[in-house]
Amino acid sequence: MSDPDLPPRQAKAKAWFETLRDKIVAAFEAIEDKGSEALYGDQPAGRFTLTPWRRGDGTEDQGGGVMGMLHGRVFEKAGIHVSTVFGEFSPEFRSQIPGAEEDPRFWASGISLIAHPLNPHVPAAHMNTRMIVTTKCWFGGGGDLNPMHPAYRDEDHEDARFFLDAMRGACDRRDPHYFARFKEACDTYFFLPHRGEPRGVGGIFYDHHNSGDWEDDFAFTKDVGLAFLDSYPALVHRRLETPWSEEDRQLQLRQRGRYAEFNLLYDRGTTFGLKTGGNVESILSSLPPLTAWP
């Protein structure tokens, strides 16, 4: 952590994650204004509530973040969180993190988003990007689309193709091999082995990403966030006014149960946040507001 280039790089990454948060907040709140009374009732358009939090017990500065939550008429629940935390990994967790075995100090900054729309025809989505520093430095993250209605749960569906093409564009601007590699990593990671089924229709997922060119890796991480911003709100607008039935709603709730199973059983981000003293409410805010199991 003695690299003189590191502090300005950390500042740039932190500033970007906060900027991306503000752009997505504005996009989601604009969508809330579009939900018709005919489908969404007379509930007021939702707005994000931003709540600061600090890591640790307050005896020393260990960073913190801002938890953003929205409970609206279009988005039944959406969370967008930014954090910048630092300190030391616990002894039992050091061996799981590259570069932490010889020196347990770490710094991590990132953004995490989950959206659970009310309309079963509007897909749920997840996105996060982050920069992590131990004795090594890398980026990670990605975005994936999670349709909750079986009519949309196919990679060949036009919604899935639209989202995947946006992620492909972010990858191709940096390396023509990125998309195939990170798409496969996404499909492998976001999979429920006990169900034998994927969580969604895919996206990209990358971790421990260090090409040797920090500026290029940072630019790629920015491109991923912008690809999500350009594609997901457009998909919400596309399906926003599609009427739904009670049967559609039940299909959505059952698929949300699958989403909850993954996040509680397999999600490494959940484990990382809890193991590093993150804000529990923001870590678990990815869980759907309502679910159903057969």
N, C-alpha and C positions, 0 to 999 in steps of 0.2 A: 504493500500500500504506500510505498515511498516514491512512486513515479510522479514527477512534477507535472506531467500532463493530466494526471488523474483528477484533481479537484475541479478544473474547468470542465472536464468531460462529465463529471458527476453533476455539476450545475446545469449543463446543457440538457442532459437526460431528464433531470427532475423538472426543469422548466417545460420541456416538450410534453411530458406526461400530463402536466397540469393544463397546458394549452389544449391538448387533445380532449381532455375531460370537458373543458369549457365548450368546445365545438360540438361534442356529442350531446351535452346537456341542452344546448340551444336547438339541436336537430330534434331531439326527443320531445322537448316542450312544444315545438312547432307542430309535431305530429299530434300531440294531445289536443291542440286547438282544432284539428281537422275532423275528429271523430263526430259523426252525426248523432243528433239526438234520437233519430229513429232506431239506430242500432245500439247506441251506448247510453241512452237515457239522458237525464238532465244533470248528471253529476258534473261538477265543474272540471275543467281541464286541469290535469295534475301538474305539479311543479316539484322539482327536486328540493329536498331539504338537505343541506350540507352541514355535517356535524364534525368538527375537529376532534381529534383524539391524540393522546401522547402514549408512547410506549414506555413500559416500566412502571416503577412505583413513584416516580417523581423525584428521587434522590439524585439522579444524574440525567443529563440529556441523552436520550437514546432515539431521538427522532419521533415520528408519528405520521399522521396523515389526516385525510378528510374523507369521511364516509358520506356518500350521496345516495339518497333513497327517494324513489317516486312511487306513489300509489295513486294511479289515475284512472281515467275511463278507457283509454286505449291500452296502456300498459298496466295490467293488473298489479305488476310489481317489476320495478327495474332498479338496479343498483349500479352505481359507478363510483369507484373508489381509487384514490391515489394515496400513495404512502412513500415515505423515505425513512428507512429505519437503519440502525447500526448498533453494533455491540459485539458480543461473542456468542458463538454457537455453544449449546450445552454439550458436555462430553459425549453423551450417547448419540448426538446428531452429527458430530464433526466428520465422522468417517463416511457419511453419505453425501457430503458436499465437496466438489473438487476444490483443492487448495486449502481446505480448512483443517486437515489433519495436523499439519505442521504449525499452523497459526490460526486460532479459532476466531479471529476478528473478521467481521463482515460489514458490508454496506449494501443495501438493496433499495432500489427505487422502481416504482412501476405503477401501472394502471390496470384495473380489472373491471370488467363489465359483464352483467347478465341482464337479459330482458325477457320477461314472461308476459306476452300480450294476452289480453282477455279473449280476443277472437281466435277460435281454434284454427282458422285458415291462415293466420299470420304466424310465421315461424318464430320460435324462441331463438335466441342467439347468445353466443359467448365470445368475448374477446379479452385478451390481456397481453401486455408487452411489459418487459422489465429489463433492467440492467442490474447485474449482481457482481460484487467485487469481494474476493477473498485475497489470497496471494495470486489468484488468477482473476480474469475479468471476462465476462461474457454477457450476451443478450439472450433472451428467450421470449416465447409467447406464441401468438397466433390467433386465429379466429375460426369458429366453426358454426355451422347452421344446424338448427335442431327443430325441424318441423314436428309439430305435435299431432298432426292429423295424417293418417296413413295415405291419403291421396297425394301427399306431397313428399313422401319419404322414399325418394328415388333420385339417385344422382343424375338421371337423365331428365328429370323434371325441369322445366324452364327456370324456376326459381333457384334450384340448386346450381344449374349451369351459370346463371347470372352471377351468383355469389362466388362460385369457384373461378370464374373468369376474372373477377376482380382480384382475387388472391393470386391467380396466375400472373396477372399484370404486375403486381407488386414484386413478385419473385423474378420475373423475366427482366425487369429493369436492372437487376443486379447480377443475376447468373441464370442462364437457361436451364441449369440442372436443379435449381432450388425447388421448383414447384413439385416435380415428381418425388423428390426426396421428402419434402416436408408434408406433402399430401399423404404419402404412405405412412409417415410418422403419426399424422393425425388419425388416420384410419386405425392404426395399431393401438394408439393410446386411448382414444375415446371409444372403447369397446367394452361391453359387459360380458366377461367370460362365463359367468354363471347363467347368463341368458343366451349366450351364443349369438349376440346381435350388437350392431353398432349403436352408439348413442344418438347419432344424427346422420346427416348426409355428407359430412366431411367439411374440410377446409384445409388449413395448414397448421402445423405445430412444429416448433423448433426450440431447442434448448442447448445450453453450453455452446452457443454460436459465437465463435471467434475466428474470423478468417485471417487475422493478422493485420487487417486494415480497420481500425476502430471507426473512422469516419464513414466508411462504406457500410459497416455493420449497423451503425446508428441510423444512417440514411435508409437502410432496408427496414429497420424497425419502425421508423416514421412512415414509410410507405405502407407497411402492413396496417397501421392504425388508420391511415387515410383511405386505404382500400375498403376497410370496414365502414368508415364514415360515408363513403360514396355509395356503397352497395346495400347495406342493411336497411337504412331508413327508406331507400327507394323500394325495397321489397315490402316493407310495412305499408307504404302508400299504395302499392299495387293491390294488396289484399284487404285493405282497411275496411272497405264497405261491402265485403262479401257476407251475406247473411249466414247465420248458423243455427243449427237445431240443438235440442238437448242431447241427441245422440252424438253429434259432433263434439259437444262439450265433454261428454263422458269419455270419448276416445282421447281427447286432449288430456284429461286428468289422469288417465291410465298411463299415457306416455310420459307425463310429468313424473309419475312414480319411478319410471326407469331412470329419468334424469337425476332424481334424488338418490337413487341407489348408487349410481356412479360417483356422485360427488362425495358421498359418505364413505364408500368402500375403497375407491381407487384414486381419487383426485390428489395428485402430488402437491398442487397449490394449496389445498386445504391443509395438508400435513405440514407444509413449509410454514404457512402462516401461523398455525397453532404452536409449532415448535420454536418459532422465533419471537413469540410474545406479541403477535399481531392482535388487532382488534377482533374479538370473537364475533361480534355482531356483523361486521363487514365480511369476515371470512365465510360465515354461514348464510349470508344474505343471498347467496346463489341458489338456495333451495327454493322451489316453487311455493307460491302462496297457498295453493290448494292442490291436493293430489288424490288419486284413487288407486286402489289395487283390487284385482278380481277376488 
